[in-house]
Amino acid sequence: MQKILGYIRKAVQDFDLIQKGDKIAVRRFAEFDYDITAVTIDPGFNGVPNNYDAVARLCEKLDVPFSLVHTQIGEIVFDIRKEPNPCSLCANMRRGALHDAAKAAGCNKLALGHNNDDVIETFIMNLFNEGRIGCFSPKTHLDRKDITVIRPLVLAPESQVLSACNRNNLEIVKSVCPADKTTSRQKTKEFLRDMEHKDKGF
C-alpha cells in the first residue's frame, strides 16, 4: 500500500489535484483538509441491479458516506439502441450520471480510479483507432458541470493496484457488462501485454 500511496502523493503534487476545502467523490488522502463521499453508478446491465454490497461495507468501515445510483444505461445501450460498439455511448452516459451524482452530493471534485495502464491503453487506442495522439488528463475542469475530475492513481501501475487490493483483502465488484473482455480496450491490453512480454519495457 505504501507504493500506491507514493504514486498518489506524487500525482497529487505534480498535477495539483487536491486543495484545502475540497469535497471529493471517492477517497481520502492524508495531509489535506477535505471531505469525501463515495459514489457508484449502476448501469443496470441485463436489466438487473448489480450487487455493490462490498463497496457499501468498505465505506461503512471507513466511515465514508456512500451513494448508489441505479440507472437504465445498460438497457438503453444494449436492448433499446442495440449499439454495435456500445462502449463509447455507455461510457458517456455513465460519466454524465457520475458527474450529476457527484454534484448532487455537493462535491466540487470527482476522483476516478484510472491507473497508469489505463493511460497507456487510451494513448495506444487513440493512436491506432483514431490516428491521433492524445489521452485523458490527470486533472480536467468541466465548465458545463462546474466540477473538476482528478485521477490520483494515474502514475500507479495496474499490477500494483491489484496487489494492494489483494494484500488488504479488498473485495472487487466484478463487471457484468455483456461486452466485458471483448472490447477494444481489452484487445489493446492484450496487445500491450504481448509486446511487453516480447520486448521488456515496450
N, C-alpha and C positions, 0 to 999 in steps of 0.2 A: 504494500500500500504506500510505502514511503516513496517509491519510484513514481507512482501515479501522482501523488501529491506534489512531487517535484516538477513533473510535467505541467500540472495545473498551475502551480505557482509561477513557473516561467511564462506560460501563456497569458496568465492574468497580468503579469508585469509587462511583458513585451508588447501586448496588444491593448493594454489599459482597459481590461474587461469589467472591472468592478470598482465602483466608487462608494464612498461613505453615504449611507442613507438609501441605497438601492433596495428595492424589493424584487427578488429574483425568483422566477418559477423554476425550481428544481433543487439545487443542492447548496448547503452552507460550506464556506471555506474560511479557515482561520485568518485572523489579522484584520478583518474588515467588519465594520458595524453595519449589518444589513439584515433584512428579513427574507425568509424563503417560504415558498409554498410549492407543493408538487402537483403537477397537472398531467393527466393521462387522457389521450383521445382514443376511444374505442371505435374503430371503423365499422364494427358490426359485420365482419366478413361472414358470408354464407347465411346472413340474416340472423345470426346468433351472437349475443354479447360474449366477449371473451372474458376469461377469469383473471382478474388482476388482484386477487386476494394477497399474493406475495408482496406486491407493491404497497398495498394498504397496511399490511403487517409491518413492513420495514419502516414506513412513515410513522406509524404509531410508536414503534420502538424508539425512533429518533425524535419524537415529538414534533413532527413536521405536518402542517395541515395538508390534506390530500383531497383533490377533487378529481372525479372520474366523469368524463363527458361521453355519453353514448351517442353515436351518430349513425346515419344510414349511408355512409360513404361507400362501403363495400357493396351494398345493394345497388346504388346509383352507378358505380363504375362497372361492376361485373354483370349485374342482372338487367338493369334498365338500359344503360348505354352500350353494354357488351363491347367494351373497348378492346381492340386487338392488341394495343400496347397500353395496358392500364396504369403503369407506374407513374407516369407524368401527371395525369389527372388526379390520381389518388393522392400523390404527394402534395399537389397544390391544394386540394381540398383539406387534407389533414393539417397542412401548415396554416391555412385560414382559420380552421376550427381551433387550433392550438393558440394562435395569436389572440383570437377572441376570448378564449378561456383564460389566458394569462392576464389580459386587460380586465376581464370581469373579476379576477382575483385581486385586482389592484396592483399588479406588477408593472414596473417600468422596464424590466429586462426579462428575457426568456433565455435560459441556458439549455442548449441542446447537447447531446452526447456524441456528436461526431468525433471520431478519433483520427489519428494520422493516416491509417489505412484508407479511411473514407475520403480524405483529402486527395490521396494519390489516385484512388479509383475514379473519383469525379474528374480529376485532371485528365486522366487517360480516356475516359468516356467522352469528354468534351472534345478532345483532340481527334480520336478515331471516329466517333459517331457524328460529330458536328463540324469537324475541321477547324476548330478554334482553340486557342489557348485561353483557359480560364478555369476558375474554381470558386467555391464559396469563400467568403472572408471570415476570419475569426470573430469579427465584430461588424455588425451591419445595423444601421438605424433605419427603421421602416417608417417613413414620413406619414404614409396614409393611415397606419395603425398607431403611430406615435409610440413605438416600442422598439427597444434595441435587442437584437438577437446576438448572443455570445456563445462561443464554443470553447469552453475551458479545457477540453480534452484533445484539442487539435494537434498537440505535439506528442501525445501518448500512442504508442503502437497498440493495435488491437489485441495482440497476443498478451501484452502486459495488463490490459484492462480485463481480459478474460481470466488471467492468472490471479489478479487481485480479487475478482468476484469469487473464484473458487477457494482461495485461501481464507476469505472472510465468510464462506458459506452463504453467499447471497443467492437467493432463488432467481432464476431467469425466466421471464414470461416468454414462451416461445411464440413466434409468429404463426398465425393460422391463415395467412394470406394465400388464396388459391394460386397465385403466381410465384410463391416462395420457391427459391432455388432454380428458377427458370428465367430470371430477369437478366437484363443487360449488365447490371451491376454484378450479379453472381458470375456471369461469364468473364467479366473483367477481373474479378477477384481471382478466379481460377487461372486466367492468363498470367496475371502478375505472380501468382504462387508458382506456376510452372517456370516462368522466366527467372524468378529468384532462385529456384532450385538448380537451374542450368547455369546461372551466372550470379553468384552471390553478390549482393549489393545493387542488383539491377534497379 
